[in-house]
Amino acid sequence: MAGTTQLDAVNTMLSAIGEAPVSSLDSGLIEAEIAETILNTIDREVQSMGWHFNKELNKSFAQSTDGEIILPNNILRADATLAPQSPDLVQRGLKMYDKKNHTFNIGTNVYLDVIVQLNFDDLPEVAKRYITLRATRVFQDRVVGSGTLHDFQLRDEQSALLQLKEFDQITEDNNIFDNYDTYAIIDRQGRRTL
């Protein structure tokens, strides 16, 4: 069985306000278009939080011919890695900015920790469920505004968020050595013995 699609999510949202499902995303139904817009907004917002499934650490980015680091459109957040020699870079729009030297001209290739916007179909099912339920609550609040429906949907949304957080912790497989501060202390002690 295939996972939840954007069309499935939009139809879930439509059913929450008593609308019939649509057979495609370009159905022309105004409520479906509103639902899709809200779904895309919530999807981007949730993915911007950064989860194990859309986080890439220590990813290499090459400088442009102008010495700038230009990020692809699907990068939601970027930050310089915590390595000791990393420049102090921050994301401004789709470029990295050197705060120390006050310039976009970085002049070197860099390694960044990034949060990537994935296509809805590429998300884990638990993330799709949370995004769909959250988007459904927001959609219902804006279109119908029923306090009773809001309360029911909020409980489902909170349960889905807990499941997503649990999934994220399980898949991340963290241990004490994944923490940079711990690694720095161990590395410093290792250098003393050399």
Backbone as a printed PyTorch tensor [residue, N CA C, xyz], in Angstrom:
tensor([[[  0.8390,  -1.1770,   0.0000],
         [  0.0000,   0.0000,   0.0000],
         [  0.8850,   1.2410,   0.0000]],

        [[  0.5680,   2.1970,  -0.8470],
         [  1.3420,   3.4370,  -0.9510],
         [  1.0810,   4.3130,   0.2720]],

        [[  2.0400,   5.1700,   0.5610],
         [  1.8950,   6.0910,   1.6820],
         [  0.9470,   7.2270,   1.3450]],

        [[  0.7260,   8.0760,   2.3240],
         [ -0.1510,   9.2290,   2.1640],
         [  0.4270,  10.1780,   1.1200]],

        [[ -0.4110,  10.6050,   0.2030],
         [ -0.0090,  11.5690,  -0.8140],
         [ -0.5520,  12.9470,  -0.4420]],

        [[ -0.1240,  13.9680,  -1.1620],
         [ -0.6660,  15.3060,  -0.9410],
         [ -2.1650,  15.3150,  -1.1970]],

        [[ -2.6000,  14.5810,  -2.2030],
         [ -4.0360,  14.5010,  -2.5060],
         [ -4.7840,  13.8750,  -1.3360]],

        [[ -4.2410,  12.8000,  -0.7660],
         [ -4.8660,  12.1830,   0.4100],
         [ -4.9810,  13.1910,   1.5560]],

        [[ -3.9130,  13.9550,   1.7760],
         [ -3.9070,  14.9380,   2.8620],
         [ -4.9570,  16.0180,   2.6190]],

        [[ -5.0350,  16.5230,   1.4000],
         [ -6.0340,  17.5470,   1.0690],
         [ -7.4410,  16.9920,   1.2680]],

        [[ -7.6730,  15.7460,   0.8700],
         [ -9.0020,  15.1410,   1.0460],
         [ -9.3260,  14.9400,   2.5270]],

        [[ -8.3270,  14.6290,   3.3420],
         [ -8.5430,  14.5500,   4.7900],
         [ -8.9800,  15.9100,   5.3200]],

        [[ -8.3330,  16.9510,   4.8530],
         [ -8.6590,  18.3040,   5.2800],
         [-10.0710,  18.6960,   4.8440]],

        [[-10.4230,  18.3400,   3.6230],
         [-11.7680,  18.6540,   3.1160],
         [-12.8410,  17.9080,   3.9040]],

        [[-12.5570,  16.6520,   4.2510],
         [-13.5510,  15.8730,   4.9990],
         [-13.8000,  16.4710,   6.3780]],

        [[-12.7870,  17.1450,   6.9380],
         [-12.9300,  17.7550,   8.2670],
         [-13.9560,  18.8840,   8.2760]],

        [[-14.2310,  19.4610,   7.1060],
         [-15.2400,  20.5320,   7.0440],
         [-16.4970,  20.0730,   6.3010]],

        [[-16.5870,  18.7570,   6.0530],
         [-17.7820,  18.2090,   5.4270],
         [-17.8190,  18.3160,   3.9090]],

        [[-16.6760,  18.5730,   3.2820],
         [-16.6060,  18.6450,   1.8190],
         [-16.2880,  17.2690,   1.2390]],

        [[-16.7870,  17.0280,   0.0330],
         [-16.5000,  15.7760,  -0.6720],
         [-15.0440,  15.7760,  -1.1530]],

        [[-14.4460,  14.6020,  -1.2740],
         [-13.0640,  14.5400,  -1.7500],
         [-12.9520,  14.9630,  -3.2200]],

        [[-11.7490,  15.3840,  -3.6010],
         [-11.4790,  15.7350,  -4.9930],
         [-10.5990,  14.6450,  -5.5900]],

        [[-10.6320,  14.5250,  -6.9180],
         [ -9.8680,  13.4650,  -7.5780],
         [ -8.4750,  13.9170,  -8.0090]],

        [[ -8.2190,  15.2310,  -7.9680],
         [ -6.8880,  15.7430,  -8.2980],
         [ -6.6730,  17.0760,  -7.5970]],

        [[ -5.4140,  17.4740,  -7.4920],
         [ -5.1000,  18.7220,  -6.8120],
         [ -5.4890,  19.9520,  -7.6260]],

        [[ -5.6760,  19.7760,  -8.9070],
         [ -6.1060,  20.9030,  -9.7440],
         [ -7.5870,  20.7820, -10.1110]],

        [[ -8.3980,  20.4730,  -9.1040],
         [ -9.8350,  20.2660,  -9.3050],
         [-10.5920,  21.5620,  -9.5680]],

        [[-10.0420,  22.6900,  -9.1570],
         [-10.7260,  23.9650,  -9.3100],
         [-11.5920,  24.3360,  -8.1220]],

        [[-11.7800,  23.4310,  -7.1680],
         [-12.5660,  23.7160,  -5.9730],
         [-11.7670,  24.6630,  -5.0700]],

        [[-12.3490,  25.7850,  -4.7280],
         [-11.6420,  26.8040,  -3.9480],
         [-11.1920,  26.2560,  -2.5960]],

        [[-12.0540,  25.4910,  -1.9300],
         [-11.6860,  24.9290,  -0.6320],
         [-10.4780,  24.0020,  -0.7570]],

        [[-10.4000,  23.2520,  -1.8640],
         [ -9.2610,  22.3540,  -2.0750],
         [ -7.9770,  23.1550,  -2.2900]],

        [[ -8.0960,  24.2650,  -2.9930],
         [ -6.9200,  25.1110,  -3.2130],
         [ -6.4480,  25.7380,  -1.9010]],

        [[ -7.3920,  26.1810,  -1.0770],
         [ -7.0410,  26.7300,   0.2350],
         [ -6.3810,  25.6440,   1.0840]],

        [[ -6.9570,  24.4460,   1.0660],
         [ -6.3970,  23.3240,   1.8310],
         [ -4.9740,  23.0150,   1.3790]],

        [[ -4.7400,  22.9940,   0.0780],
         [ -3.4000,  22.6940,  -0.4340],
         [ -2.3970,  23.7770,  -0.0240]],

        [[ -2.8100,  25.0270,  -0.0700],
         [ -1.9290,  26.1330,   0.3440],
         [ -1.5610,  26.0010,   1.8150]],

        [[ -2.5550,  25.7160,   2.6520],
         [ -2.2890,  25.5440,   4.0880],
         [ -1.4020,  24.3250,   4.3150]],

        [[ -1.6670,  23.2380,   3.6140],
         [ -0.8420,  22.0300,   3.7460],
         [  0.6140,  22.3380,   3.4110]],

        [[  0.8580,  23.0510,   2.3200],
         [  2.2280,  23.3820,   1.9230],
         [  2.9120,  24.2860,   2.9470]],

        [[  2.1520,  25.2260,   3.5160],
         [  2.7010,  26.1250,   4.5300],
         [  3.0850,  25.3570,   5.7930]],

        [[  2.1890,  24.4880,   6.2460],
         [  2.4560,  23.6910,   7.4550],
         [  3.5990,  22.7120,   7.2040]],

        [[  3.6340,  22.1180,   6.0220],
         [  4.7070,  21.1950,   5.6590],
         [  6.0630,  21.8970,   5.7860]],

        [[  6.1680,  23.0790,   5.2120],
         [  7.4260,  23.8380,   5.2700],
         [  7.7600,  24.2190,   6.7190]],

        [[  6.7660,  24.6420,   7.4750],
         [  6.9770,  25.0310,   8.8700],
         [  7.4860,  23.8560,   9.7040]],

        [[  6.8530,  22.6970,   9.5500],
         [  7.2480,  21.5110,  10.3300],
         [  8.6420,  21.0490,   9.9210]],

        [[  8.9140,  21.0120,   8.6250],
         [ 10.2440,  20.5790,   8.1840],
         [ 11.3280,  21.5660,   8.6100]],

        [[ 10.9710,  22.8550,   8.7360],
         [ 11.9460,  23.8650,   9.1670],
         [ 12.4470,  23.6190,  10.5790]],

        [[ 11.6770,  22.8790,  11.3810],
         [ 12.1040,  22.5660,  12.7500],
         [ 13.3900,  21.7410,  12.7470]],

        [[ 13.5790,  20.9620,  11.7050],
         [ 14.7580,  20.1150,  11.6030],
         [ 14.5520,  18.7890,  12.3080]],

        [[ 14.4920,  17.7280,  11.5380],
         [ 14.3180,  16.3800,  12.0510],
         [ 15.4520,  15.5210,  11.5200]],

        [[ 15.6380,  14.3760,  12.0990],
         [ 16.7160,  13.4990,  11.6480],
         [ 16.5900,  13.1830,  10.1580]],

        [[ 15.3710,  13.0370,   9.6710],
         [ 15.1720,  12.6430,   8.2750],
         [ 15.4670,  13.7630,   7.2730]],

        [[ 15.5160,  15.0200,   7.6980],
         [ 15.8080,  16.0900,   6.7370],
         [ 16.9860,  16.9680,   7.1600]],

        [[ 17.7990,  16.4350,   8.0570],
         [ 18.9830,  17.1570,   8.5380],
         [ 20.2210,  16.5050,   7.9280]],

        [[ 21.0860,  17.3300,   7.3550],
         [ 22.3450,  16.8290,   6.8090],
         [ 23.4840,  17.6010,   7.4620]],

        [[ 24.3620,  16.8790,   8.1290],
         [ 25.4630,  17.5010,   8.8500],
         [ 26.7430,  17.4400,   8.0280]],

        [[ 27.5480,  18.4870,   8.1780],
         [ 28.8670,  18.5230,   7.5590],
         [ 28.8110,  18.3310,   6.0460]],

        [[ 27.8530,  18.9910,   5.4120],
         [ 27.6790,  18.8880,   3.9610],
         [ 28.5450,  19.9450,   3.2720]],

        [[ 29.2560,  19.5190,   2.2540],
         [ 30.1820,  20.4020,   1.5480],
         [ 29.4410,  21.3060,   0.5590]],

        [[ 29.7990,  22.5960,   0.5580],
         [ 29.2550,  23.5590,  -0.3950],
         [ 30.4130,  24.2960,  -1.0410]],

        [[ 30.4190,  24.3310,  -2.3650],
         [ 31.4860,  24.9990,  -3.1080],
         [ 31.1410,  26.4710,  -3.2980]],

        [[ 32.1730,  27.2940,  -3.3040],
         [ 31.9720,  28.7160,  -3.5470],
         [ 31.6750,  28.9660,  -5.0270]],

        [[ 30.9470,  30.0400,  -5.2950],
         [ 30.6770,  30.4410,  -6.6780],
         [ 31.9130,  31.1420,  -7.2310]],

        [[ 31.8530,  31.5520,  -8.4930],
         [ 32.9850,  32.2760,  -9.0850],
         [ 33.2310,  33.6050,  -8.3820]],

        [[ 32.2230,  34.1290,  -7.6870],
         [ 32.3610,  35.3740,  -6.9220],
         [ 32.8030,  35.1300,  -5.4830]],

        [[ 33.0790,  33.8740,  -5.1210],
         [ 33.5010,  33.5510,  -3.7600],
         [ 32.3560,  33.4240,  -2.7810]],

        [[ 31.1160,  33.3980,  -3.2840],
         [ 29.9420,  33.3100,  -2.4240],
         [ 29.4810,  31.8620,  -2.2840]],

        [[ 28.8360,  31.5900,  -1.1640],
         [ 28.2020,  30.2880,  -0.9580],
         [ 26.7160,  30.4940,  -1.1920]],

        [[ 26.2360,  29.9900,  -2.3210],
         [ 24.8310,  30.1390,  -2.6930],
         [ 24.1370,  28.8060,  -2.4450]],

        [[ 23.0740,  28.8550,  -1.6600],
         [ 22.3660,  27.6400,  -1.2610],
         [ 21.2800,  27.2790,  -2.2630]],

        [[ 21.0130,  25.9890,  -2.4380],
         [ 19.8840,  25.5690,  -3.2770],
         [ 18.5530,  26.0070,  -2.6620]],

        [[ 17.5100,  26.0680,  -3.4710],
         [ 16.1810,  26.5110,  -3.0280],
         [ 15.5800,  25.6250,  -1.9470]],

        [[ 16.0080,  24.3670,  -1.8600],
         [ 15.3960,  23.4530,  -0.8940],
         [ 16.0570,  23.4900,   0.4810]],

        [[ 16.9790,  24.4030,   0.7020],
         [ 17.6220,  24.5290,   2.0180],
         [ 16.7830,  25.4710,   2.8780]],

        [[ 16.2590,  24.9420,   3.9720],
         [ 15.4310,  25.7360,   4.8780],
         [ 16.2740,  26.4750,   5.9090]],

        [[ 17.3430,  25.8340,   6.3630],
         [ 18.2420,  26.4380,   7.3540],
         [ 19.6500,  25.9340,   7.0870]],

        [[ 20.6100,  26.8120,   7.3110],
         [ 22.0110,  26.4140,   7.1570],
         [ 22.8390,  27.1270,   8.2030]],

        [[ 23.8500,  26.4300,   8.6870],
         [ 24.7590,  27.0080,   9.6690],
         [ 26.1180,  26.3550,   9.4740]],

        [[ 27.1810,  27.1100,   9.7570],
         [ 28.5220,  26.5430,   9.6720],
         [ 28.6440,  25.4210,  10.6930]],

        [[ 29.4030,  24.4100,  10.3630],
         [ 29.6210,  23.3110,  11.2990],
         [ 30.3510,  23.8400,  12.5290]],

        [[ 30.3410,  23.0700,  13.5800],
         [ 30.9650,  23.4930,  14.8340],
         [ 32.4520,  23.1700,  14.9030]],

        [[ 33.0400,  22.8200,  13.7770],
         [ 34.4680,  22.5180,  13.7780],
         [ 35.2550,  23.7740,  14.1630]],

        [[ 36.3860,  23.6070,  14.8440],
         [ 37.1370,  24.7610,  15.3590],
         [ 37.5420,  25.7980,  14.3020]],

        [[ 37.8860,  25.3930,  13.0860],
         [ 38.3410,  26.3420,  12.0730],
         [ 37.2040,  26.8800,  11.1970]],

        [[ 35.9680,  26.5430,  11.4900],
         [ 34.8560,  26.9990,  10.6700],
         [ 34.6620,  28.4990,  10.8140]],

        [[ 34.4290,  29.1860,   9.6910],
         [ 34.1420,  30.6200,   9.7900],
         [ 32.7710,  30.8380,  10.4420]],

        [[ 32.5490,  32.0350,  10.9730],
         [ 31.2790,  32.3770,  11.6130],
         [ 30.2990,  32.8060,  10.5270]],

        [[ 29.5790,  31.8360,   9.9830],
         [ 28.6600,  32.0970,   8.8800],
         [ 27.2170,  32.0120,   9.3510]],

        [[ 26.3640,  32.8560,   8.7730],
         [ 24.9270,  32.7880,   8.9990],
         [ 24.2290,  32.8290,   7.6410]],

        [[ 23.0450,  32.2650,   7.6120],
         [ 22.2710,  32.2720,   6.3780],
         [ 21.5170,  33.5890,   6.2540]],

        [[ 21.6240,  34.2020,   5.0900],
         [ 20.8450,  35.3910,   4.7520],
         [ 20.2470,  35.1410,   3.3770]],

        [[ 18.9380,  34.9010,   3.3660],
         [ 18.3090,  34.5020,   2.1100],
         [ 18.8610,  33.1530,   1.7010]],

        [[ 19.3250,  33.0650,   0.4790],
         [ 19.9230,  31.8160,  -0.0020],
         [ 21.4360,  31.9240,  -0.1380]],

        [[ 22.0390,  32.8070,   0.6590],
         [ 23.4940,  32.9440,   0.6730],
         [ 23.9840,  32.8480,   2.1120]],

        [[ 25.2510,  32.4940,   2.2410],
         [ 25.8880,  32.4940,   3.5530],
         [ 26.6660,  33.7990,   3.6970]],

        [[ 26.6120,  34.3520,   4.9030],
         [ 27.2320,  35.6450,   5.1950],
         [ 28.2850,  35.4650,   6.2760]],

        [[ 29.4610,  36.0200,   6.0610],
         [ 30.5610,  35.9540,   7.0200],
         [ 30.4000,  37.1090,   8.0060]],

        [[ 30.0030,  36.7950,   9.2310],
         [ 29.7480,  37.8320,  10.2420],
         [ 31.0310,  38.5160,  10.7160]],

        [[ 32.1140,  37.7790,  10.7590],
         [ 33.3660,  38.3630,  11.2380],
         [ 33.8960,  39.4030,  10.2540]],

        [[ 33.8560,  39.0670,   8.9680],
         [ 34.4100,  39.9570,   7.9450],
         [ 33.3540,  40.8190,   7.2530]],

        [[ 32.0920,  40.6620,   7.6470],
         [ 30.9840,  41.4760,   7.1300],
         [ 30.8700,  41.4140,   5.6010]],

        [[ 30.8020,  40.1880,   5.0770],
         [ 30.7560,  40.0410,   3.6270],
         [ 30.0880,  38.7260,   3.2280]],

        [[ 29.5440,  38.7170,   2.0050],
         [ 29.0430,  37.4770,   1.4080],
         [ 30.1850,  36.7320,   0.7100]],

        [[ 31.2960,  37.4100,   0.4780],
         [ 32.4310,  36.7960,  -0.1990],
         [ 33.2010,  35.9600,   0.8120]],

        [[ 32.8900,  34.6750,   0.8430],
         [ 33.5040,  33.7570,   1.8000],
         [ 34.9090,  33.3750,   1.3210]],

        [[ 35.0590,  33.1810,   0.0220],
         [ 36.3700,  32.9300,  -0.5730],
         [ 36.9080,  31.5240,  -0.4030]],

        [[ 36.0650,  30.5980,   0.0450],
         [ 36.5140,  29.2130,   0.2200],
         [ 35.2990,  28.2940,   0.2280]],

        [[ 35.5250,  27.0330,  -0.0540],
         [ 34.4640,  26.0410,   0.1030],
         [ 34.2200,  25.8460,   1.5990]],

        [[ 32.9840,  25.5110,   1.9620],
         [ 32.6590,  25.3730,   3.3800],
         [ 31.8590,  24.1010,   3.6240]],

        [[ 31.8140,  23.7270,   4.8900],
         [ 30.9630,  22.6330,   5.3390],
         [ 29.8580,  23.2270,   6.2010]],

        [[ 28.6130,  22.8410,   5.9010],
         [ 27.4640,  23.3890,   6.6030],
         [ 26.5840,  22.2740,   7.1430]],

        [[ 25.9040,  22.5840,   8.2380],
         [ 24.8250,  21.7340,   8.7350],
         [ 23.5400,  22.3350,   8.1870]],

        [[ 22.7530,  21.5440,   7.4620],
         [ 21.5850,  22.0900,   6.7780],
         [ 20.3170,  21.3010,   7.0810]],

        [[ 19.1990,  22.0110,   6.9890],
         [ 17.8730,  21.4140,   7.0530],
         [ 17.3060,  21.5080,   5.6380]],

        [[ 16.9300,  20.3590,   5.0730],
         [ 16.5050,  20.2770,   3.6800],
         [ 14.9920,  20.1070,   3.5940]],

        [[ 14.3570,  20.8750,   2.7040],
         [ 12.9240,  20.7150,   2.4190],
         [ 12.7620,  19.5080,   1.4980]],

        [[ 12.1150,  18.4630,   1.9970],
         [ 11.8480,  17.2650,   1.2020],
         [ 10.4650,  17.3670,   0.5780]],

        [[ 10.2850,  16.6820,  -0.5390],
         [  8.9440,  16.5810,  -1.1220],
         [  8.0540,  15.8220,  -0.1510]],

        [[  6.7830,  16.1680,  -0.1280],
         [  5.8330,  15.5270,   0.7860],
         [  5.8830,  14.0090,   0.6400]],

        [[  5.9470,  13.5130,  -0.5930],
         [  5.9630,  12.0690,  -0.8330],
         [  7.1980,  11.3830,  -0.2660]],

        [[  8.2750,  12.1330,  -0.0450],
         [  9.5180,  11.5590,   0.4550],
         [  9.6150,  11.5620,   1.9850]],

        [[  8.6190,  12.1190,   2.6470],
         [  8.6280,  12.1780,   4.1090],
         [  8.2500,  10.8300,   4.7100]],

        [[  8.7380,  10.5390,   5.9140],
         [  8.2630,   9.3450,   6.6120],
         [  6.7600,   9.4830,   6.8920]],

        [[  6.0730,   8.3910,   6.9470],
         [  4.6190,   8.4060,   7.1400],
         [  4.2150,   9.1180,   8.4240]],

        [[  4.9870,   8.9590,   9.4780],
         [  4.6590,   9.5970,  10.7510],
         [  4.7150,  11.1250,  10.6190]],

        [[  5.6200,  11.6390,   9.8070],
         [  5.7010,  13.0890,   9.5680],
         [  4.5220,  13.5480,   8.7110]],

        [[  4.1650,  12.7740,   7.7050],
         [  3.0060,  13.1160,   6.8660],
         [  1.7330,  13.2000,   7.7080]],

        [[  1.6070,  12.2520,   8.6340],
         [  0.4110,  12.2350,   9.4850],
         [  0.3380,  13.4850,  10.3480]],

        [[  1.4470,  13.8460,  10.9830],
         [  1.4400,  15.0370,  11.8220],
         [  1.1540,  16.2940,  10.9940]],

        [[  1.8100,  16.4290,   9.8660],
         [  1.5960,  17.5970,   9.0010],
         [  0.1460,  17.6670,   8.5590]],

        [[ -0.4230,  16.5280,   8.1630],
         [ -1.8180,  16.4880,   7.7210],
         [ -2.7680,  16.8840,   8.8420]],

        [[ -2.5640,  16.3360,  10.0340],
         [ -3.4570,  16.6570,  11.1530],
         [ -3.3280,  18.1110,  11.5870]],

        [[ -2.1190,  18.6210,  11.5930],
         [ -1.9390,  20.0310,  11.9570],
         [ -2.5700,  20.9440,  10.9090]],

        [[ -2.3450,  20.6280,   9.6330],
         [ -2.9360,  21.4170,   8.5500],
         [ -4.4600,  21.3300,   8.5840]],

        [[ -4.9890,  20.1750,   8.9480],
         [ -6.4380,  19.9970,   9.0460],
         [ -7.0160,  20.9100,  10.1180]],

        [[ -6.3520,  20.9610,  11.2820],
         [ -6.8400,  21.8290,  12.3540],
         [ -6.8090,  23.2960,  11.9330]],

        [[ -5.7100,  23.7300,  11.3230],
         [ -5.5880,  25.1240,  10.8850],
         [ -6.6490,  25.4340,   9.8170]],

        [[ -6.8240,  24.5220,   8.8760],
         [ -7.8120,  24.6930,   7.8040],
         [ -9.2200,  24.8100,   8.3830]],

        [[ -9.5550,  23.9030,   9.2870],
         [-10.8810,  23.9240,   9.9060],
         [-11.0900,  25.1980,  10.6960]],

        [[-10.0620,  25.6220,  11.4370],
         [-10.1580,  26.8560,  12.2240],
         [-10.4450,  28.0570,  11.3280]],

        [[ -9.8040,  28.1080,  10.1700],
         [ -9.9560,  29.2590,   9.2770],
         [-11.2510,  29.2350,   8.4810]],

        [[-11.6960,  28.0360,   8.1040],
         [-12.8740,  27.9490,   7.2320],
         [-14.1690,  27.8440,   8.0340]],

        [[-14.1670,  27.0000,   9.0710],
         [-15.3950,  26.7610,   9.8370],
         [-15.3490,  27.4720,  11.1880]],

        [[-14.2490,  27.3340,  11.8960],
         [-14.0870,  27.9930,  13.1790],
         [-14.8470,  27.3580,  14.3250]],

        [[-15.0470,  26.0460,  14.2930],
         [-15.7540,  25.3540,  15.3640],
         [-14.8090,  25.0360,  16.5120]],

        [[-15.1450,  25.5340,  17.7000],
         [-14.3370,  25.2670,  18.8870],
         [-14.3200,  23.7940,  19.2500]],

        [[-15.4540,  23.1150,  19.0840],
         [-15.5440,  21.6880,  19.4080],
         [-14.6420,  20.8750,  18.4820]],

        [[-14.7160,  21.1470,  17.1670],
         [-13.8560,  20.4410,  16.2130],
         [-12.3880,  20.7560,  16.4820]],

        [[-12.1100,  21.9900,  16.8380],
         [-10.7370,  22.3970,  17.1440],
         [-10.1670,  21.5270,  18.2670]],

        [[-10.9350,  21.3450,  19.3300],
         [-10.4640,  20.5580,  20.4720],
         [-10.1880,  19.1100,  20.1000]],

        [[-11.0980,  18.4910,  19.3090],
         [-10.8900,  17.1100,  18.8710],
         [ -9.6380,  17.0050,  18.0040]],

        [[ -9.5040,  17.9180,  17.0690],
         [ -8.3720,  17.8660,  16.1470],
         [ -7.0570,  18.1770,  16.8580]],

        [[ -7.1010,  19.0510,  17.8440],
         [ -5.8940,  19.3880,  18.5870],
         [ -5.3550,  18.1690,  19.3380]],

        [[ -6.2440,  17.3620,  19.9050],
         [ -5.8020,  16.1390,  20.6060],
         [ -5.1240,  15.1740,  19.6380]],

        [[ -5.7340,  14.9940,  18.4580],
         [ -5.1260,  14.1170,  17.4510],
         [ -3.7690,  14.6610,  17.0100]],

        [[ -3.6980,  15.9730,  16.8200],
         [ -2.4580,  16.6260,  16.4000],
         [ -1.3520,  16.4410,  17.4460]],

        [[ -1.6870,  16.6290,  18.7140],
         [ -0.6970,  16.4780,  19.7850],
         [ -0.1850,  15.0430,  19.8790]],

        [[ -1.0940,  14.0900,  19.7050],
         [ -0.6960,  12.6850,  19.7140],
         [  0.2540,  12.3890,  18.5420]],

        [[ -0.0490,  12.9310,  17.3760],
         [  0.8020,  12.7230,  16.1980],
         [  2.1720,  13.3710,  16.3840]],

        [[  2.2170,  14.5280,  17.0540],
         [  3.4960,  15.1800,  17.3110],
         [  4.3510,  14.3330,  18.2500]],

        [[  3.7490,  13.7650,  19.2710],
         [  4.5000,  12.8860,  20.1780],
         [  5.0640,  11.6820,  19.4320]],

        [[  4.2710,  11.1120,  18.5280],
         [  4.7380,   9.9730,  17.7430],
         [  5.8970,  10.3850,  16.8260]],

        [[  5.8060,  11.5840,  16.2400],
         [  6.8820,  12.0680,  15.3740],
         [  8.1650,  12.2890,  16.1770]],

        [[  8.0460,  12.8730,  17.3550],
         [  9.2240,  13.0950,  18.1990],
         [  9.8560,  11.7760,  18.6190]],

        [[  9.0240,  10.7980,  18.9530],
         [  9.5340,   9.4760,  19.3290],
         [ 10.2450,   8.8280,  18.1490]],

        [[  9.6420,   8.9070,  16.9680],
         [ 10.2500,   8.3740,  15.7440],
         [ 11.6040,   9.0380,  15.5000]],

        [[ 11.6550,  10.3540,  15.6810],
         [ 12.8860,  11.1040,  15.4400],
         [ 13.9910,  10.6520,  16.3930]],

        [[ 13.6530,  10.4570,  17.6550],
         [ 14.6490,  10.0150,  18.6360],
         [ 15.1480,   8.6110,  18.3270]],

        [[ 14.2410,   7.7420,  17.9250],
         [ 14.6210,   6.3600,  17.6280],
         [ 15.5530,   6.3020,  16.4170]],

        [[ 15.2120,   7.0440,  15.3740],
         [ 16.0090,   6.9790,  14.1460],
         [ 17.3240,   7.7290,  14.2480]],

        [[ 17.4240,   8.6680,  15.1870],
         [ 18.6480,   9.4590,  15.3050],
         [ 19.8020,   8.6580,  15.9050]],

        [[ 19.4960,   7.6590,  16.7190],
         [ 20.5300,   6.7930,  17.3070],
         [ 21.6330,   7.5940,  17.9920]],

        [[ 21.2640,   8.5630,  18.7850],
         [ 22.2470,   9.3900,  19.4670],
         [ 22.9660,   8.6220,  20.5680]],

        [[ 24.2110,   9.0160,  20.7830],
         [ 24.9400,   8.5730,  21.9680],
         [ 25.7720,   9.7470,  22.4630]],

        [[ 26.4650,   9.5740,  23.5440],
         [ 27.1950,  10.6820,  24.1610],
         [ 28.2470,  11.2720,  23.2310]],

        [[ 28.7910,  10.4800,  22.3170],
         [ 29.8540,  10.9550,  21.4410],
         [ 29.3300,  11.7830,  20.2620]],

        [[ 27.9880,  11.8510,  20.0720],
         [ 27.4020,  12.6690,  19.0130],
         [ 27.3520,  14.1430,  19.3960]],

        [[ 27.6000,  14.4470,  20.6480],
         [ 27.5620,  15.8260,  21.1200],
         [ 28.9230,  16.4730,  20.8720]],

        [[ 28.9420,  17.6240,  20.1720],
         [ 30.2070,  18.2650,  19.8280],
         [ 31.0170,  18.6370,  21.0710]],

        [[ 30.3490,  19.1380,  22.1090],
         [ 31.0730,  19.5210,  23.3280],
         [ 31.7940,  18.3230,  23.9290]],

        [[ 31.1160,  17.1800,  23.9600],
         [ 31.7440,  15.9590,  24.4780],
         [ 32.9240,  15.5620,  23.5990]],

        [[ 32.7130,  15.6120,  22.2770],
         [ 33.7830,  15.2530,  21.3440],
         [ 34.9960,  16.1680,  21.5290]],

        [[ 34.7580,  17.4710,  21.6990],
         [ 35.8530,  18.4290,  21.8570],
         [ 36.6750,  18.1140,  23.1060]],

        [[ 36.0080,  17.7390,  24.1900],
         [ 36.7180,  17.4030,  25.4270],
         [ 37.5510,  16.1330,  25.2330]],

        [[ 36.9590,  15.1320,  24.6080],
         [ 37.6780,  13.8770,  24.3660],
         [ 38.8510,  14.1200,  23.4290]],

        [[ 38.6210,  14.9050,  22.3720],
         [ 39.6700,  15.2040,  21.4080],
         [ 40.8100,  15.9730,  22.0750]],

        [[ 40.4740,  16.9350,  22.9260],
         [ 41.4850,  17.7160,  23.6290],
         [ 42.3130,  16.8160,  24.5360]],

        [[ 41.6610,  15.8900,  25.2430],
         [ 42.3800,  14.9690,  26.1120],
         [ 43.2560,  14.0280,  25.3000]],

        [[ 42.7770,  13.6100,  24.1270],
         [ 43.5620,  12.7280,  23.2540],
         [ 44.8200,  13.4090,  22.7500]],

        [[ 44.7300,  14.7180,  22.4740],
         [ 45.8940,  15.4600,  21.9850],
         [ 46.9580,  15.6060,  23.0640]],

        [[ 46.5380,  15.6740,  24.3310],
         [ 47.5040,  15.8220,  25.4340],
         [ 48.3960,  14.5790,  25.5570]],

        [[ 47.8310,  13.4150,  25.2110],
         [ 48.6060,  12.1850,  25.3860],
         [ 49.5900,  11.9540,  24.2510]],

        [[ 49.4800,  12.7510,  23.1820],
         [ 50.3930,  12.5480,  22.0360],
         [ 51.7840,  13.0630,  22.2870]]])
